Amino acid sequence: MHDQVLSIIAREAHREPADLRADMTLEELGLDSLGLVEVIFAIEEQFDISVPFNANDMAQAQFDISSVGAIVRAVERLMSGESPSAAVA
């Protein structure tokens, strides 16, 4: 699952998955808001999940997008049935 999330993010950032680091931000990857939406949609489709995300108010978002690693942890939490906001660390 980890590798699949990295592959999705890398594809949208036009990079190789091996080039991604857990601490990289979306800004470092050159992903804008449209790129983020594409990542979210691809994750939802790939894993058949619904990502709780409020693009209009990041303070209320329940899905941490602060870094590549945070996104992976949030997806792992969603897949395990835990609250994705618990992945914030």
N, C-alpha and C positions, 0 to 999 in steps of 0.2 A: 504494500500500500504506500509506504514511504516513497519508493521509487516512482510509482505512478503519479503521486502528487508533484514530485520534483520534475517529472517529465512534462506535466501539464504547465507548470510555471515556466520551465525552460522554453517550451514551445512558444508560449505567448511572448516571452522576452527575447526570442530569436537567439537563444544560446543553447549550449550543450548542457545536459543535466549535471555532468561532472564539473562544470564551471560554477555551479551554485554552492554557496556556503549557507549554513543554518542562520548565521547572523545577518545575511544580506537583506536589505529592505527592498520594497518594490521600487522605490525611487532609484536605488542603486542599479537595479535591473532595467531601468528605463520604462517601467510599466506605469502608464497613466490610468485615469479612472476607467476608461474604456477597456484597457488591458486587464484591469482588476475584474471587471464584470465578466470578461471572457474567461478568466481563470475560475471565477466562482461558478459560472454556468458549466464549464468543462468538468469541474470537480463534482457538481451535482449530478451531471449525466454519467460520469464514470462510475460513481459509487452509489447511485440511486438514493441520494440523500437530499435534504433540503437545508441549505446553509442559512442560519439566522443572521441576516446582515441588514443593517440600516445605513445605506450609503449617505443619507441626508444628515445623519447625526452619529458620527464615529464614536462619541462618548457613550452612546447607547448600544453600540454594536456588541453582539454576543459572540462574534467570531473574530479572533485576534488576527489581524493582518499586518502586524508590526514587523514581521520578518518571515523569511522562508521557513525557518524552524517553527515559528509560532503557527503558521498555516498548517504545517504537517501535524503538529500536536493537536490543533483544533479539529482537523479531520479525523485523527485517531480517536479523539473523544467522542465525536459524533457517531463514528462507526461502532464504538463500544457502548453507546447508549447514554454516555455521560453528557453533562452540559458542556458545550464548547467553551463557555466563559471560564470554566475551571482550568482551561489550558493556558490561561494568561499567566505568564511567569517571567 
